[in-house]
């Protein structure tokens, strides 16, 4: 009698443990491709700015902003967007964002985004020095 109860019980424990292990493996292997995509785009943007390829940087910025427009997170912090607009001489984009401050200011990029804020500020300073010597 006890074996009739123990065997199905052990079988259920085995199934439950196996299912949990499978779910655990799926969670561990899951990666948010959007986060990786945006981070790679942020890195490419910084490389383009470092090479002074502002046209390409503007294209990357525009593409990432469009790509994330319907997502929970944005590609850039508000100040990063403004600094990118300044570096790429996209003054109309800069003015649009300033005018629509309430719409853009609270947007947050993906958690653990590749850090670009300080690099952008440094590049603005370098560009300013080159043009106002």
C-alpha positions in Angstrom: 0.0 0.0 0.0 2.8 2.4 0.9 4.6 1.7 -2.3 1.4 2.5 -4.3 1.5 6.0 -2.7 5.2 6.5 -2.7 5.8 5.7 -6.4 3.3 8.2 -7.8 4.5 10.8 -5.3 8.2 10.3 -6.4 7.1 10.5 -10.0 5.4 13.8 -9.4 8.4 15.2 -7.6 10.6 14.1 -10.5 8.3 15.8 -13.1 8.1 19.0 -11.0 11.9 19.1 -10.5 12.6 18.5 -14.2 10.1 21.2 -15.2 11.7 23.7 -12.9 15.2 22.9 -14.2 14.0 23.4 -17.8 12.4 26.8 -16.9 15.5 27.8 -15.0 17.7 27.0 -18.1 15.3 28.9 -20.3 15.5 32.0 -18.0 19.3 31.8 -17.8 19.6 31.6 -21.6 17.1 34.3 -22.3 18.6 37.6 -23.5 16.7 40.7 -24.5 18.0 41.3 -28.0 16.6 44.8 -28.0 18.8 45.8 -25.1 21.9 44.3 -26.8 20.9 46.0 -30.1 20.5 49.4 -28.5 23.8 49.0 -26.5 25.6 48.1 -29.7 24.1 51.1 -31.4 25.2 53.4 -28.5 28.8 52.0 -28.8 28.7 52.5 -32.6 27.5 56.1 -32.1 30.4 56.8 -29.8 32.9 55.3 -32.3 31.4 57.5 -35.1 31.7 60.6 -32.9 35.3 59.8 -32.0 36.1 59.5 -35.7 34.3 62.8 -36.2 31.8 61.1 -38.6 28.9 63.2 -37.4 26.7 62.3 -40.4 26.8 58.6 -39.4 26.3 59.5 -35.7 23.2 61.4 -36.6 21.9 58.5 -38.7 22.6 56.0 -35.8 20.9 58.3 -33.3 17.8 58.8 -35.5 17.6 55.1 -36.2 17.8 54.1 -32.5 15.3 56.7 -31.5 12.9 55.4 -34.1 13.6 51.8 -33.2 12.8 52.4 -29.5 9.9 54.8 -30.1 7.2 52.1 -29.4 9.2 50.3 -26.7 9.1 50.7 -22.9 12.5 52.3 -22.8 14.2 54.8 -25.1 17.6 54.7 -26.7 19.0 57.7 -24.8 18.5 59.9 -21.8 17.1 63.3 -22.6 20.5 65.1 -22.0 22.2 62.5 -24.2 19.7 63.2 -27.0 20.4 67.0 -26.7 24.2 66.5 -26.7 24.0 64.2 -29.8 21.9 66.9 -31.5 24.5 69.5 -30.8 27.4 67.3 -31.9 25.7 66.4 -35.1 24.6 70.0 -35.7 21.0 68.8 -35.7 19.7 72.1 -34.3 16.1 71.5 -35.5 16.1 68.2 -33.5 17.6 70.0 -30.5 14.9 72.7 -30.6 12.1 70.1 -31.1 13.3 68.3 -28.0 13.6 71.4 -25.9 10.2 72.6 -27.0 8.6 69.3 -26.1 10.6 68.9 -22.9 7.7 67.3 -21.0 7.3 64.6 -23.6 11.0 63.7 -23.8 12.4 64.5 -20.3 11.1 61.5 -18.5 12.2 58.9 -21.0 14.7 56.5 -19.6 17.0 54.2 -21.6 17.3 50.5 -21.1 18.7 49.5 -17.7 22.5 48.9 -17.8 22.8 50.9 -21.0 26.3 51.5 -22.3 27.4 54.8 -20.7 27.9 57.6 -23.1 27.1 60.8 -21.2 30.6 61.8 -20.2 32.0 60.9 -23.6 29.4 63.2 -25.3 30.3 66.1 -23.0 34.0 65.6 -23.7 33.4 65.5 -27.4 31.3 68.7 -27.3 34.1 70.4 -25.4 36.7 69.1 -28.0 34.5 70.3 -30.9 34.1 73.7 -29.3 37.9 74.1 -28.9 38.5 73.1 -32.5 36.0 75.6 -33.8 36.8 78.5 -31.5 40.6 78.6 -31.6 
